[in-house]
Amino acid sequence: SYALIRLMRYLAFAASGTLTLRVTVNKKLKSIQGLHTFFSDKYIDIVDSDTEAETCIKEVEWKELDDEEHEYKWLGSAPKVGFVYDYRHKFVLNLTFTLDKKKSVATEEDLVKILLQDLVLADAMDLRIAFGPETEEGEVGRALEISREQHAAEAKKKKKGWFSWMRKREEIEQD
């Protein structure tokens, strides 16, 4: 019975940090070819289509890779992404992100910016449609890089360990 209680506590802890973010985007795609380029390096789990007379709604789901490069890109744990778009009218309709918040420092805004930046880099969406008409080339990348550096610094400060009390003491002495 003790092992069962421990297992139940562990499962409750593991499930407690899950964030699911649903975002309505409604932004025009630049090209379907660019969208295929965007999807080309994804390991897609689910593809669903709903075709009617006026629309062709497609839903694609994938899990971003959880390696070191993607951990840096996504500011921690890589999310599972749901991407709903209208193939006929070339519009991104909705995005859904699911990730472990205990292993990520990304904000909701960061997640959307990272995905939209990937769409722009794949030539699937125009930069000014993705981020607004006032956005200049490289501006979003610089903002995300600053965000990554700030989050890395915060994560380093929050990092606990056997000698965390020594780091705190050193920080106080340096100030």
C-alpha positions in Angstrom: 0.0 0.0 0.0 3.0 2.3 0.7 4.2 1.8 -2.9 0.8 2.6 -4.3 0.6 5.8 -2.3 4.1 6.9 -3.5 3.1 6.1 -7.1 -0.1 8.1 -6.8 1.8 11.1 -5.4 4.4 10.9 -8.2 1.7 10.7 -10.9 -0.1 13.7 -9.3 3.1 15.7 -9.2 3.9 14.8 -12.8 0.5 15.9 -14.1 0.4 19.1 -12.0 2.6 21.2 -14.2 1.0 20.8 -17.5 0.1 24.0 -19.4 -2.3 23.9 -22.3 -2.5 27.1 -24.3 -5.1 27.6 -27.0 -4.5 30.7 -29.2 -6.7 32.0 -32.0 -4.4 33.3 -34.7 -6.4 34.1 -37.9 -3.3 35.2 -39.9 -2.8 34.8 -43.7 -0.2 32.3 -44.9 2.2 33.5 -47.6 2.4 30.2 -49.4 1.4 26.6 -49.0 4.9 25.5 -50.3 6.4 27.4 -47.4 4.0 25.6 -45.0 5.2 22.3 -46.5 8.8 23.4 -45.8 7.8 24.3 -42.2 6.2 20.8 -41.7 9.1 19.0 -43.4 11.3 18.7 -40.3 8.4 17.8 -37.9 7.5 14.3 -36.8 3.8 14.6 -37.3 1.6 12.6 -35.0 -1.9 13.4 -36.3 -3.3 15.0 -39.5 -7.0 15.6 -39.8 -9.0 17.2 -42.6 -12.5 18.5 -42.8 -13.5 19.6 -46.3 -16.7 21.5 -47.1 -17.8 23.5 -50.0 -16.2 26.7 -48.9 -13.3 25.6 -46.7 -10.7 22.9 -46.2 -9.7 22.8 -42.5 -6.6 20.8 -41.7 -5.3 20.0 -38.2 -1.8 18.9 -37.7 -0.3 17.8 -34.4 3.4 17.1 -33.5 5.7 17.0 -30.6 8.8 19.2 -30.9 12.1 17.4 -30.4 13.3 17.5 -26.8 17.1 17.7 -27.5 19.5 20.5 -26.4 19.0 22.7 -29.4 15.2 22.6 -29.2 15.3 23.1 -25.4 17.2 26.3 -26.0 14.8 27.3 -28.8 11.7 26.7 -26.7 13.1 28.0 -23.4 13.0 24.6 -21.7 10.8 21.6 -22.4 9.6 21.4 -26.0 5.9 21.6 -26.4 3.4 19.4 -28.2 1.8 21.7 -30.9 -1.6 21.6 -32.5 -1.8 23.7 -35.7 -5.2 24.3 -37.4 -5.3 26.0 -40.8 -7.6 26.6 -43.8 -5.8 25.1 -46.7 -8.1 26.6 -49.3 -7.9 30.2 -48.1 -4.4 29.9 -46.7 -5.1 31.0 -43.1 -3.7 29.8 -39.8 -6.7 29.6 -37.5 -5.6 28.2 -34.1 -2.6 27.0 -32.3 -2.5 24.7 -29.2 0.6 24.3 -27.1 0.9 21.6 -24.4 4.0 21.5 -22.2 5.4 20.8 -18.8 5.6 24.2 -17.1 8.0 22.8 -14.4 10.6 22.3 -17.1 10.0 25.5 -19.1 10.4 29.2 -18.5 8.6 30.2 -21.7 5.7 32.5 -21.4 2.5 32.1 -23.5 3.7 35.0 -25.7 7.1 33.4 -26.2 5.5 30.2 -27.4 3.5 32.0 -30.1 6.4 34.2 -31.2 8.7 31.2 -31.6 6.2 29.3 -33.8 5.4 32.4 -35.9 9.1 33.1 -36.3 9.5 29.5 -37.6 6.7 30.1 -40.1 8.4 33.3 -41.3 11.8 31.6 -41.6 10.1 28.8 -43.7 8.6 31.4 -46.0 5.1 30.3 -45.0 4.1 33.6 -43.5 5.1 37.2 -44.1 7.0 38.9 -41.3 4.6 41.9 -41.1 1.5 39.7 -41.1 3.0 37.5 -38.3 4.2 40.3 -36.0 2.5 43.6 -37.3 3.3 46.2 -39.9 5.8 48.1 -37.9 8.1 45.0 -37.4 11.6 45.3 -38.9 13.8 42.5 -40.2 15.6 40.7 -37.3 13.6 42.5 -34.6 11.7 39.4 -33.5 14.8 37.3 -33.4 16.6 39.9 -31.3 13.7 40.1 -28.9 13.5 36.3 -28.6 17.3 36.1 -28.0 17.0 38.7 -25.2 14.1 36.7 -23.7 16.2 33.5 -23.8 19.1 35.2 -22.1 16.8 36.6 -19.4 15.1 33.3 -18.8 18.4 31.5 -18.7 19.6 34.0 -16.0 16.4 33.5 -14.0 16.6 29.8 -14.3 20.3 29.8 -13.1 19.3 31.9 -10.1 16.4 29.5 -9.2 18.6 26.4 -9.6 18.7 24.6 -6.3 21.5 22.3 -5.2 23.5 21.1 -2.4 25.5 24.3 -2.3 22.8 26.8 -3.1 23.3 28.5 0.2 27.0 29.1 -0.8 25.9 30.8 -4.0 23.5 33.0 -2.2 26.2 34.0 0.2 28.6 34.8 -2.6 26.0 36.9 -4.3 25.4 38.9 -1.1 29.2 39.4 -0.7 29.6 40.6 -4.3 26.8 43.2 -3.8 
